[in-house]
Amino acid sequence: MMTLYSGTTDPYSHRCRIVLFEKGMDFQVIDVDLANKPEDLAIINPHNQVPVLVERDLVLSEANIINEYIDERFPHPQLMPPDPVMRARARLFLYGF
């Protein structure tokens, strides 16, 4: 089962939650109080930031990396457009947020 360390008020964490819910994934959320971060967060992510996705031996940080991994690992339903040009435009749009 995947575990998502997620800030309760962090918009990037919420992006990851949305992607996981849209994919219908079975995952666990650990809500992180950004003002009082747990010690284990610093152990799994040296940057001590959220979001962080843990799946077995894989630890990913950064919302865009997490979301691209989820979309590629679990291709249905596909969240990014199949056309490379449209996919690039979607990534450019997400980069601005």
For each residue, the residues with C-beta under 8 A, 3 or more apart:
1: 26 27 28
2: 20 25 26 27 28 53 54 55
3: 27 28 29 30 53 54 55
4: 13 16 17 20 27 28 29 30 51 52 53 54 66
5: 13 30 32 41 44 45 50 51 52 53 54
6: 10 13 14 16 17 29 30 31 32 50 51
7: 10 12 13 31 32 34 50 51
8: 13 31 32 33 34
9: 34
10: 6 7 13 14 34 50 51
11: 14 15 97
12: 7 15 16 50 51 63
13: 4 5 6 7 8 10 16 17 50 51 63
14: 6 10 11 17 18
15: 11 12 18 19 51 63 67
16: 4 6 12 13 19 20 51 53 63 66 67 70
17: 4 6 13 14 20 21 29
18: 14 15 21 22
19: 15 16 22 23 66 67 70 71 79
20: 2 4 16 17 23 25 27 70
21: 17 18 24 25
22: 18 19 77 79
23: 19 20 70 71 74 77 79
24: 21
25: 2 20 21 70 74
26: 1 2
27: 1 2 3 4 20
28: 1 2 3 4
29: 3 4 6 17
30: 3 4 5 6
31: 6 7 8
32: 5 6 7 8 37 38 41 50
33: 8 36 37
34: 7 8 9 10 37 50
35:
36: 33
37: 32 33 34 41 42 48
38: 32 41
39: 42 43
40: 43 44
41: 5 32 37 38 44 45 48 50 52
42: 37 39 45 46 48
43: 39 40
44: 5 40 41 52 54 59
45: 5 41 42 48 49 52 59 61
46: 42
47: 61
48: 37 41 42 45
49: 45 52 61
50: 5 6 7 10 12 13 32 34 41
51: 4 5 6 7 10 12 13 15 16 61 62 63 66
52: 4 5 41 44 45 49 59 60 61
53: 2 3 4 5 16 58 59 60 61 66 69 70
54: 2 3 4 5 44 58 59
55: 2 3 58
56:
57:
58: 53 54 55
59: 44 45 52 53 54
60: 52 53 65 66 69
61: 45 47 49 51 52 53 65 66
62: 51 65 66
63: 12 13 15 16 51 66 67
64: 67 68 91 94 95
65: 60 61 62 68 69
66: 4 16 19 51 53 60 61 62 63 69 70
67: 15 16 19 63 64 70 71 79
68: 64 65 71 72 80
69: 53 60 65 66 72 73
70: 16 19 20 23 25 53 66 67 73 74
71: 19 23 67 68 74 75 78 79 80
72: 68 69 75
73: 69 70
74: 23 25 70 71
75: 71 72 78
76:
77: 22 23
78: 71 75 82
79: 19 22 23 67 71
80: 68 71 87 90 91
81: 86 87 90
82: 78 86 87
83: 86 87
84: 87 88
85: 88 89
86: 81 82 83 89 90
87: 80 81 82 83 84 90 91
88: 84 85 91 92
89: 85 86 92 93
90: 80 81 86 87 93 94
91: 64 80 87 88 94 95
92: 88 89 95 96
93: 89 90 96 97
94: 64 90 91 97
95: 64 91 92
96: 92 93
97: 11 93 94
